[in-house]
């Protein structure tokens, strides 16, 4: 009875209030955006540069340039192949890529006598070789860094693609964290202090980038699924005979003509040349299917008899194959030429800025709570301190990718 009275007389212990759902969402948004912000910003920025990596190579390598006024008619595929094979020091020619724009030369993948891989640059109309270029140029370095940190793809691709999950969580949580977000499209950037400016920038960039964040995160998740074994099956397969009579002189030009005639509307973007083990000339490009990689539309010609052995059409893809083939054009914005590449580049910079500004907001908020004047010079200190132990993972992954550039150069 005394125990009962004591129990009744004692003040009731208040249950600890559960955190509000909005607060929980905010904590999730902050954690996702902060802990791996260094690594996320690095991957986003290298991907942004990868969109214009061919243009960077064009600026860095004079042999990659041609005068647009000197380009007349279609690409001289047979002449380029013959001139590349006859170029001093070249032991094998494997791929010819069409110029991405009128001021570009055609790029030819070759192997030199010392077994180094590299490129030759050929005038698209005359086929004349204008010079050589390294295999590990800007395009290769940036794409490898962005895709798999120069690690083996079975290891690197899942690591990088996993960031797409964090990006998607950040996108979903932002709809809860940013109240009435649909009103933010026209809000100006206030200059009251650094914390206010960065907060306004983060929200303004976020609402305008919603579609882009969704696109990049979904395609990134698809890359993750492919790296874990859910990749689409190939369109078709055929057994290419490894033996046969030697190639007759001039047969390659005839094979090109046969392939072009078999699919007249094919806009050829790459030619995979035959070699000693495979007598097939493969022409890849764009036909009538939208948003597919060049390999989805292809013509195979056996150069021993100049007969077309197989034609594939992107319109015949299964749903699984179609998703796989449209991932790259959507992820890098290559489907619309310079118009879409420029848009993807600008929004890639904006997305990188979102990652950085989120860390800046955290840093400035902490500074204000500690009574320190928030200054722009210290805006990104929180990226380092707020990441905690996760920062070492980011530094390790970034450092690994950068160090492996050396291996990429040497192996090329």
Secondary structure by P-SEA (a helix, b strand, c coil): caaaaaaaacccccccccccaaaaaaaaaaaaaccaaaaaaaaaaaaaaaaaaaaaaaaacccccccccccccccaaaaaaaaaaaccccccccbbbccccccccbbbbbcccccccbbbbbcccccccccccccccaaaaaaaaaccccccccccccccccaaaaaaaaaaaaaaaccccccccccccccccaaaaaaaaaaaaaaaaaaaaaaaaaaaaaaaaaaacccccccccccccccccccccaaaaaaaaaaaaacccccccccccccccccbbbbbbccccccccccccbbbbcccccccccccccccccaaaaaaaacccccccccccaaaaaaaaaaaaaaaaaaaaaaaaaaaaaaaaacccccccccaaaaaaaaccaaaaaaaaaaaaaaaaaaaaaac
